[in-house]
Amino acid sequence: MAATRPAGRTPQSAEVRPSSSRIYFSKGTLLNVWILDTTTNIGSNDEKLLKELLEIWRNIKQLKKRDDELDIRQQELQLEHRHAQLKEELNLRLSFSKLDKSSADVAAEGAILNEMLEIVAKRAALRPTSSGTELSAAVHLMSSTSATAISADGVNLMGDCGPTIYNNDESNI
């Protein structure tokens, strides 16, 4: 015996769907009307509060921007300080006679120069709008498989490379 369903159920469920969608549509329309009504009928007090809110958001945005700038400046100062320390250490090492240097001393000088180049690259990357000449020169030297660094005594510290580009217009490193 086959089960048959009553014919009344299908039309009833079909009637429920359109009526529920009409309710949602009417609620959405009422919500839109309410939003439009509240934005067009802003009282003077509401307008003052809105202006104050916008001013607060503007101030927050400016403070975040200033905080980011200060963070970048702090990182720059830390990198400059480390670069100065390395430069001082390198000058001390270069002041010794090349006859007194071991291969470990020469390797240490090369490591110092590499770290100094990394610092220049990091500092240039902090401010991408500034001149990229230093960064491109440092990246070129670091990425080449055979870079050249000659100590004051004429010792080749790292190998051979093309001409070095120096641009100290914007940097005090």
C-alpha positions as CSV (number, residue, x, y, z in Angstrom):
1,M,0.0,0.0,0.0
2,A,1.5,3.2,-1.1
3,A,1.5,6.2,1.2
4,T,-0.1,9.3,-0.3
5,R,0.3,12.7,1.1
6,P,-2.6,15.0,1.3
7,A,-2.8,17.6,-1.5
8,G,-3.2,20.4,1.0
9,R,0.4,20.2,2.3
10,T,2.2,21.3,-0.8
11,P,0.3,24.5,-1.4
12,Q,0.5,25.3,2.3
13,S,4.3,25.1,2.4
14,A,4.5,27.1,-0.9
15,E,2.4,29.8,0.8
16,V,4.7,30.0,3.8
17,R,7.9,30.7,1.9
18,P,6.6,33.8,0.0
19,S,5.1,35.2,3.2
20,S,8.3,34.8,5.2
21,S,10.3,36.4,2.4
22,R,7.8,39.3,2.4
23,I,8.3,39.7,6.1
24,Y,12.1,39.8,5.7
25,F,11.8,42.2,2.8
26,S,9.5,44.5,4.7
27,K,11.8,44.4,7.8
28,G,14.8,45.3,5.6
29,T,12.8,48.1,4.0
30,L,11.9,49.4,7.4
31,L,15.5,49.2,8.6
32,N,16.7,51.1,5.5
33,V,14.0,53.8,6.1
34,W,15.1,54.0,9.7
35,I,18.8,54.4,8.8
36,L,18.0,57.0,6.2
37,D,15.7,58.8,8.5
38,T,18.3,58.9,11.3
39,T,21.1,60.1,9.0
40,T,18.9,62.9,7.5
41,N,17.4,64.0,10.8
42,I,20.5,64.4,12.9
43,G,19.9,66.8,15.6
44,S,22.5,69.5,16.6
45,N,23.6,67.4,19.5
46,D,24.0,64.3,17.4
47,E,25.9,66.3,14.8
48,K,28.3,67.6,17.5
49,L,28.8,64.1,18.8
50,L,29.5,62.8,15.3
51,K,32.0,65.6,14.7
52,E,33.7,64.8,18.0
53,L,33.8,61.1,17.1
54,L,35.4,61.9,13.7
55,E,37.9,64.2,15.4
56,I,38.8,61.4,17.9
57,W,39.3,58.9,15.0
58,R,41.5,61.4,13.2
59,N,43.6,62.0,16.3
60,I,43.9,58.2,16.8
61,K,45.1,57.8,13.2
62,Q,47.6,60.6,13.6
63,L,48.9,59.1,16.9
64,K,49.3,55.7,15.3
65,K,51.2,57.3,12.4
66,R,53.4,59.2,14.8
67,D,54.0,56.0,16.9
68,D,55.0,54.1,13.7
69,E,57.4,56.9,12.8
70,L,59.0,56.8,16.2
71,D,59.4,53.1,16.1
72,I,61.2,53.4,12.7
73,R,63.4,56.2,14.1
74,Q,64.2,54.0,17.2
75,Q,65.2,51.1,14.9
76,E,67.3,53.5,12.8
77,L,69.2,54.8,15.9
78,Q,69.8,51.2,17.1
79,L,71.2,50.3,13.6
80,E,73.3,53.5,13.5
81,H,74.7,52.7,17.0
82,R,75.6,49.1,16.0
83,H,77.2,50.4,12.8
84,A,79.3,52.9,14.7
85,Q,80.5,50.1,17.1
86,L,81.4,47.9,14.1
87,K,83.2,50.7,12.4
88,E,85.2,51.4,15.5
89,E,86.1,47.7,15.9
90,L,87.1,47.5,12.2
91,N,89.3,50.6,12.4
92,L,91.0,49.1,15.4
93,R,91.6,45.8,13.6
94,L,92.8,47.7,10.5
95,S,95.3,49.7,12.5
96,F,97.3,46.5,13.1
97,S,100.1,45.6,10.7
98,K,99.1,43.0,8.1
99,L,102.1,40.9,9.1
100,D,100.5,40.4,12.6
101,K,97.2,39.2,11.2
102,S,96.1,35.6,11.1
103,S,93.5,34.2,8.7
104,A,91.0,34.4,11.6
105,D,91.7,38.1,11.9
106,V,91.1,38.6,8.2
107,A,87.9,36.5,8.4
108,A,86.7,38.6,11.4
109,E,87.3,41.8,9.4
110,G,85.2,40.3,6.5
111,A,82.4,39.4,8.9
112,I,82.4,42.9,10.3
113,L,82.1,44.3,6.8
114,N,79.3,41.9,6.0
115,E,77.4,42.9,9.1
116,M,77.9,46.6,8.3
117,L,76.5,46.0,4.8
118,E,73.5,44.2,6.4
119,I,72.9,47.2,8.7
120,V,72.9,49.5,5.7
121,A,70.4,47.3,3.9
122,K,68.2,47.1,6.9
123,R,68.3,50.8,7.5
124,A,67.4,51.5,3.9
125,A,64.6,49.1,4.0
126,L,63.0,50.9,7.0
127,R,62.2,53.9,4.8
128,P,61.3,52.6,1.4
129,T,60.7,56.1,0.1
130,S,64.2,57.2,0.6
131,S,67.0,56.7,-2.0
132,G,67.5,53.1,-2.8
133,T,71.1,53.5,-4.0
134,E,72.6,52.4,-0.7
135,L,70.2,49.5,-0.5
136,S,70.9,48.3,-4.0
137,A,74.6,48.6,-3.5
138,A,74.5,46.7,-0.3
139,V,72.2,44.0,-1.8
140,H,74.4,43.7,-4.8
141,L,77.5,43.2,-2.6
142,M,75.7,40.8,-0.3
143,S,74.1,38.7,-3.1
144,S,77.2,38.4,-5.2
145,T,79.1,35.2,-4.6
146,S,82.4,36.9,-4.7
147,A,82.3,40.4,-3.1
148,T,85.5,42.5,-2.6
149,A,86.5,44.2,0.6
150,I,90.0,45.5,0.9
151,S,91.4,46.4,4.3
152,A,93.6,49.5,4.8
153,D,96.6,47.2,4.6
154,G,95.6,46.1,1.1
155,V,94.4,42.6,2.2
156,N,91.5,41.2,0.1
157,L,88.9,40.2,2.7
158,M,86.1,38.7,0.6
159,G,87.0,38.1,-3.0
160,D,86.4,40.0,-6.3
161,C,83.4,42.1,-7.3
162,G,82.6,45.0,-9.6
163,P,82.8,48.7,-8.7
164,T,81.3,49.7,-5.4
165,I,78.6,52.4,-5.3
166,Y,78.7,54.8,-2.4
167,N,76.0,57.3,-1.9
168,N,75.9,58.9,1.6
169,D,73.6,61.8,0.7
170,E,70.8,60.7,3.1
171,S,72.7,58.6,5.5
172,N,75.0,59.4,8.4
173,I,76.3,55.8,8.5
